[in-house]
Amino acid sequence: MFDPDSLPLTAAYIAGLPHGLDSYPRCRVRTAVTRAVIERFPRVLEHPGVDGVFVDRLRTAMREGEWMSEALGTATRILTRDAVFESDAQYNEWTFEIANELFARPFYRALMYVVSPSLVMLGASRRWNAFREGTTLTAKPGANGGDITLSFPPNLYTALVLEGFGHAFRASLAAARARGVRVELVEAGSESARWVVGWE
């Protein structure tokens, strides 16, 4: 479905899933998350290393409803890293920017723009569940920070994607006007991840 020479990260991701894009049907993501990616980079689906079957499946999923397969959405993010960005650092900065844009949309604005970063941490599970199903995020708030942990089926997320989630967390804290936000991915396993969060 993806050429391993021109799209190595995407091809490796699909190969690491037990049933390819059919893996983990109970794990879903809001279609709006993936649609925001394609709106920004519509030509990514024209990459010669992408099979037309994937393109048709993705477009059908985005057209059919509010939710889509998390494996399909994650593959789209990794494809964007392969096809568009020269480095993980560029991809991560874009992840922060697109999270800011998504959180500012009317449907999500009331959910994301809260009065304090501490409330962001307290409501982290609820906010995660507004965008995703089938995975479990928990947050342990502390003084000006805390820990965030995520559990998920084997290989659903890669280290690259988990690093990107950290930048989305940073965007959510910035939406609450936190200053000097620090989000560090300290554990990135095949079924779990942990971030340490802090702000001034």
C-alpha positions as CSV (number, residue, x, y, z in Angstrom):
1,M,0.0,0.0,0.0
2,F,3.0,2.3,0.5
3,D,6.4,2.1,-1.3
4,P,9.0,1.3,1.4
5,D,11.8,3.2,-0.5
6,S,10.0,6.5,-0.9
7,L,7.7,6.2,2.2
8,P,9.7,4.1,4.7
9,L,8.0,5.3,7.9
10,T,4.5,4.7,6.6
11,A,5.3,1.3,5.1
12,A,6.9,0.3,8.4
13,Y,3.9,1.5,10.4
14,I,1.5,-0.6,8.3
15,A,3.8,-3.7,8.5
16,G,3.9,-3.3,12.3
17,L,0.1,-3.6,12.7
18,P,-1.4,-7.1,13.2
19,H,-4.0,-6.6,10.4
20,G,-2.8,-3.5,8.6
21,L,-5.3,-0.8,8.3
22,D,-8.0,-3.2,9.5
23,S,-6.3,-3.3,13.0
24,Y,-8.1,-2.2,16.1
25,P,-11.6,-1.2,14.7
26,R,-12.7,-0.1,18.1
27,C,-9.9,2.6,18.2
28,R,-11.3,5.6,16.4
29,V,-10.4,9.3,15.9
30,R,-12.5,12.3,15.0
31,T,-12.6,12.7,11.2
32,A,-11.9,16.4,11.7
33,V,-8.4,15.6,12.9
34,T,-7.4,13.8,9.7
35,R,-9.4,16.2,7.5
36,A,-7.3,19.1,8.9
37,V,-4.1,17.3,7.8
38,I,-5.4,16.7,4.2
39,E,-6.8,20.3,4.0
40,R,-3.3,21.6,4.7
41,F,-1.5,19.1,2.4
42,P,-4.0,17.9,-0.2
43,R,-1.3,16.8,-2.6
44,V,0.2,14.3,-0.2
45,L,-2.3,11.8,-1.5
46,E,-0.9,12.2,-5.0
47,H,2.5,10.9,-3.9
48,P,3.6,8.2,-6.3
49,G,4.4,5.8,-3.4
50,V,0.8,5.8,-2.2
51,D,-1.5,3.1,-3.5
52,G,-4.9,4.3,-4.8
53,V,-6.7,1.8,-2.5
54,F,-5.4,3.8,0.5
55,V,-6.6,7.1,-1.0
56,D,-10.0,5.8,-1.8
57,R,-10.4,4.3,1.7
58,L,-9.3,7.6,3.4
59,R,-11.6,9.7,1.3
60,T,-14.5,7.4,2.0
61,A,-13.8,7.5,5.7
62,M,-13.6,11.3,5.8
63,R,-16.9,11.6,3.8
64,E,-18.9,9.0,5.8
65,G,-19.1,10.4,9.3
66,E,-17.6,12.1,12.4
67,W,-15.3,9.1,13.3
68,M,-12.8,7.1,11.4
69,S,-10.3,4.3,12.1
70,E,-7.3,5.4,14.3
71,A,-5.0,3.2,12.3
72,L,-6.1,5.0,9.1
73,G,-5.7,8.5,10.7
74,T,-2.3,7.6,12.2
75,A,-1.1,6.3,8.8
76,T,-2.1,9.6,7.3
77,R,0.0,11.5,9.8
78,I,3.0,9.4,9.3
79,L,2.5,9.7,5.5
80,T,2.7,13.4,5.9
81,R,6.0,13.2,7.8
82,D,7.4,10.9,5.0
83,A,6.1,13.0,2.1
84,V,6.2,16.6,3.3
85,F,8.7,17.2,6.1
86,E,12.5,16.9,6.0
87,S,12.9,16.2,9.8
88,D,11.0,15.1,12.9
89,A,11.5,18.6,14.3
90,Q,9.6,20.2,11.4
91,Y,6.8,17.6,11.7
92,N,6.5,18.3,15.5
93,E,6.3,22.1,15.0
94,W,3.6,21.5,12.4
95,T,1.7,19.2,14.8
96,F,1.7,22.1,17.4
97,E,0.4,24.5,14.8
98,I,-2.4,22.2,13.5
99,A,-3.5,21.4,17.0
100,N,-3.8,25.2,17.7
101,E,-5.9,25.6,14.6
102,L,-8.2,22.6,15.5
103,F,-8.6,23.7,19.1
104,A,-9.7,27.2,17.9
105,R,-12.6,25.8,15.7
106,P,-16.0,26.6,17.2
107,F,-16.9,23.0,17.9
108,Y,-13.8,22.5,20.1
109,R,-13.1,26.0,21.4
110,A,-15.3,25.7,24.5
111,L,-13.7,22.4,25.3
112,M,-10.1,23.5,24.9
113,Y,-10.0,27.2,26.0
114,V,-10.3,26.9,29.7
115,V,-9.4,29.3,32.5
116,S,-6.2,27.7,33.7
117,P,-3.5,25.2,32.7
118,S,-4.3,23.2,35.9
119,L,-7.9,22.7,34.6
120,V,-6.4,21.4,31.3
121,M,-4.6,18.7,33.3
122,L,-7.6,17.9,35.4
123,G,-9.8,17.5,32.3
124,A,-7.1,15.9,30.1
125,S,-8.9,12.5,29.9
126,R,-12.2,14.1,28.9
127,R,-10.5,16.2,26.2
128,W,-8.7,13.2,24.9
129,N,-11.9,11.2,24.7
130,A,-13.6,14.1,22.8
131,F,-11.1,13.3,19.9
132,R,-10.4,9.6,20.3
133,E,-12.0,6.3,21.3
134,G,-10.4,2.9,22.3
135,T,-7.3,4.3,24.0
136,T,-6.8,5.5,27.6
137,L,-5.2,8.7,28.7
138,T,-4.8,9.7,32.3
139,A,-3.2,12.8,33.9
140,K,-1.8,13.3,37.3
141,P,-1.7,17.0,38.0
142,G,0.9,18.5,40.3
143,A,2.2,22.0,41.1
144,N,2.6,23.8,37.8
145,G,2.7,20.5,35.9
146,G,2.2,16.8,36.2
147,D,2.4,13.5,34.4
148,I,0.3,12.2,31.4
149,T,0.1,8.5,30.6
150,L,-1.4,6.8,27.5
151,S,-2.2,3.2,26.9
152,F,-3.1,1.8,23.5
153,P,-3.1,-1.5,21.5
154,P,0.3,-2.8,20.3
155,N,2.0,-0.6,17.7
156,L,-1.1,1.6,17.2
157,Y,1.2,4.6,17.7
158,T,4.9,5.0,16.9
159,A,7.5,7.1,18.8
160,L,7.1,9.8,16.1
161,V,3.3,10.0,16.7
162,L,3.7,10.0,20.5
163,E,6.2,12.8,20.2
164,G,3.6,14.7,18.1
165,F,1.0,14.1,20.8
166,G,3.2,15.9,23.2
167,H,3.2,19.0,21.0
168,A,-0.6,18.8,20.9
169,F,-0.6,18.7,24.7
170,R,1.6,21.8,24.6
171,A,-0.9,23.5,22.3
172,S,-3.8,22.7,24.7
173,L,-1.8,24.3,27.6
174,A,-1.0,27.3,25.5
175,A,-4.7,27.7,24.8
176,A,-5.1,28.1,28.6
177,R,-2.5,30.8,28.5
178,A,0.2,28.8,30.2
179,R,3.7,30.3,29.9
180,G,7.0,28.5,29.5
181,V,5.2,25.2,28.7
182,R,7.5,22.1,28.8
183,V,6.2,18.7,27.6
184,E,8.7,15.9,27.5
185,L,8.1,12.3,26.3
186,V,9.9,10.2,28.8
187,E,8.6,6.8,27.9
188,A,7.5,5.6,24.5
189,G,6.7,1.9,24.4
190,S,4.7,-0.3,22.0
191,E,1.6,-0.1,24.2
192,S,2.1,2.9,26.5
193,A,3.7,6.3,26.8
194,R,4.3,8.9,29.5
195,W,5.0,12.6,29.3
196,V,6.2,15.0,32.0
197,V,4.5,18.4,31.8
198,G,5.4,21.7,33.4
199,W,4.8,25.4,33.0
200,E,5.8,28.7,34.8
